[in-house]
Amino acid sequence: MVAIPQVDIDNLPMGFGKYKGETPSNLLDIDPSYIVWMYENVQPIRCSRELYIDACSEVEENELEHVEYECHSKYYDMDESPWGEIDWNDNWRG
């Protein structure tokens, strides 16, 4: 009986797309949303389910950070607001 070697698909360079030549495991740090897209749309599957789950967690975490920043910038970092000019000495001029 011939043993079939196990292949770690997370460390195989990809032969397609904008990250051609990169490995899926490297993409976790570069662009986890690409791993999610690839796992859900490309056949045959090009990464492990474990890496996909890690990428989903990263994307979710990044989206939450983005929402916090977006809310912060929307209400605190603007020079102008829809309610009138902001005077940083707490004097509102509408």
N, C-alpha and C positions, 0 to 999 in steps of 0.2 A: 504494500500500500504506500502511495506517495503522499507525503504531508504537503498540504497546501499552506503556503506562508500567509500569516495574517498581514493585512495591509492597513496601515493607519491612515485613513483617508483625510484626517485633519492635517496631516503633514505632507500631503502630495501637492505640488504646485498645480495651480489651475491653468488650464489651457485655453481659457476663453474670458471674455468680458474685460471690464476696465481694470480689473486686478489680475490680469493674466500674469502668471509667474509667481504670484503670491500664494502662500498656503492658507487654507481656511483658519488655522490656529493663529496665524499672524493678523488676520483680519479682525479678530476679536478686539484687538487694541486699535486698529486703524479705522474700521467701519463696521461695527456689529450689525447695523441695519442691513448691510449687504448680505451677511450670513443668513439673516432671517428671510430676506427676499429669495436668496438662492435656494435655501432648504424648501421653501414653500412653492417655488416655481420651476426649478430646473430638475430635469430627469436625465439620467439617474442621479440620485441624491449625492451631493459632493462633499458632505461633512457628516459627522456623527450627530446623533440625537442629543448627546450631552453638550456638544459645542453649540448646537441650535438653542438649547435651553439656556445656556450661559449667555448667548447673544441676546435672546429675548429679555433676560433680566437686565443686561446692560442698556438695551434700548429703552426699556421701561424706566430705569433709573435716570438716564440722560434726558428723557422727556420730562420727568418730574423736575429735574434741575432747571431745564429750559423754562418750564412754566413758572417756577419761582422767580427766575431772573426776569422773565417777561412781565410778571406782575410787579416786581420791584421797580423795573425801569418805567413801567406804565404810570405808576403812581408817585414815584419818588425822584426819578432821575430826569424828568422832563422839564424843560425851561418854560414850555407852554402847556396848558391843560385845557380841556374842553370847558372848564368852569371859570376860566379867566386867567389872567397872568398870576404866576406864583411869585410872591415876595417871600424869600426865605426867612424873613423876620416875622413870619406868621401874619402878615397884613395882606388880606385878599382884596384884589381889585378886579371886579367883574365888569 
